[in-house]
Amino acid sequence: MFEDEMIFEDDPSGDDIVFEGDVPDDVSGGAFFPDDALFNGMPAFVMLFFVIGIFLFSIFKGIGTWSKNEQSPRLSVKAKITGKRTNVHRHGGHAHEHHHSHTSTTYYVTFQFESTDRSELTVSSREYGMLAEGDEGMLTFQGTRFLDFQRHPSEEHTDA
């Protein structure tokens, strides 16, 4: 068979000849109705719904955390810094054939209390830089919100 030859099939009604791949005008788009406007807009609708859902979830979660922290008492307790860590999150995207990206860093410090319980709190970059593992002092916090850490001078540094 040559490439420029066309394949013919008989139409089930017996009236017309149909070329392979042609679809008669009276046939809708099949089982999933791809010619339906709702179906064609569905991926965009689902994506929009998903993005709005994540946005609303984040807002309500943030408000819930803020409210819980506001209702918690401010506590000042003796604590020791037992660990520090960072979480670097890279954000990026494409816009008009230009790639742009930036990073954001979240700083965490782990405090151990006299009861040997531990709590990891988010701190500012400034506080993170001022604190060192092994520091002991008074930690002030409210719920999950870090407020302050006042270092006690260690025995090593008071002999000077």
N, C-alpha and C positions, 0 to 999 in steps of 0.2 A: 504494500500500500504506500502511496506517495504522501508526502506531508501536506501538499496543497489539496488533497482530496477531502471531501466532506463526508461525514457519516450521516446517513439518513435512517430514521426509524419511523415506523408507522405510528400515527396517533391512535390511542386506544379507541377513539370514536370511528376510526377508519376514514375520516374525511380529509385530513390535512397531513402534510409531511412536516415533521418537526426536526430541526437540527439539534444535534446532541448539545446539551447545555442550555438550550432555550427554555424559558418557562412560560407557559400560556398565561394570558392576562387574567383569567378568572381564578388563578390559584393564589391564595394568600400565602404569607411567608412561612408556612410550615408549622411544626409543633410549637415553636417558641415565638411565633408571630414577630419576626424581626422588622416587619414594615410598620408595626404598631408604634405610635409616638411614645407611649409609656415605656415600652421596651428599649427604645433608642435612648431615652433620657435616664434610664434606670442607673447605669454606672455612675453618672454625675450626681444623681439624687442620693444614692447610697453613700458616696464619698462625702458629699456635703453633710448628710445626716451624721456620719461617723465623726467628722471633724468638729461639728457643733457639739456632739455628745461628749467628746474628749474635752473640749473647751469648757463646757458647763460642769463636767465632773471635776476638773481642776479648780474651777472657781469655788464650787461648793466644798471641796475637800480643804482648800485654803481657808475658807471662812470657818469651817468646823474646827480646824487646828487653832486658828486665831482665837475663837470663842473659848475653846477648852483651856488654852493658855491663860486667857484673861480671867477665867474663873478659878484657876489654880492659885494657891497661896505663893507668895515670894518666900523662898527658903534660902538661908545662908548656912552652909554646912562645911565642916572641914573636909578637904578632898586632896587627892594627889593625882597629878597628871600621869597616866600610864600609857598613853598612846596618842599619836597624831596621824592624820591621813588627809589626803585631798582626793577629790573626784573631778577630773577634767572632762568636760562635755564639749564635743565639737559640733558646731552648727554650720551647715553649708547649704548652698543652693545654686541654681542656675537662673539667670535672668537675662534675656536678650543676648545669649551667647557669651555672657560674662559669668565666670565662676567667682563666687564670693564665699568666704567662710570666716568664722570667728570662734573663739573658745570661751567658755565660762568655767570658773573653778569654784567648787564648794569646799569649804574647809571644815574639818571635823576634829574635835578633841575628846578623848575618853578620860573621864574622871572616875577615880575609885574613892568611895566613901569609907569612913571608919568601919562600917558594918560589912565591908568587902564587896558591897553591891557596886556595880559600875553603870555609868550612863554616858552615852556619846551625844554630844551637843554640837550643833552647827555654830561656828563662830565667824567673825569677820576676818578678812585677810590681815588686818592690823593686829587683832588679838592673836591670831594664829602665829604671827611672826614674833610676838612678845612672849609667848608661852613655850616652855620646854618640858620634855618628858622628865619626870622626877620632881618637878616643882610641887611644893605643898603650900596650901593656903586655904582661904575661905572662898568657896564657890557660892555665888548668888545666882539663882535661876528661878524661873516661873514656868512650870509645866515642862515643855520641851524647849523653851526659849532661854538661851544663855544671856545673863545680864552682866556679870562681872566676876573676875577672879583676882583676889588680893593675895599676892605671894607673901608667905612668911619668910623672913630671912633665915637661911639655913645656918647651922652651927659652923660650917666651914668658912662662911663669909663674915661672921661676926668677930672673929679673932684678929682682924686687921688693925 
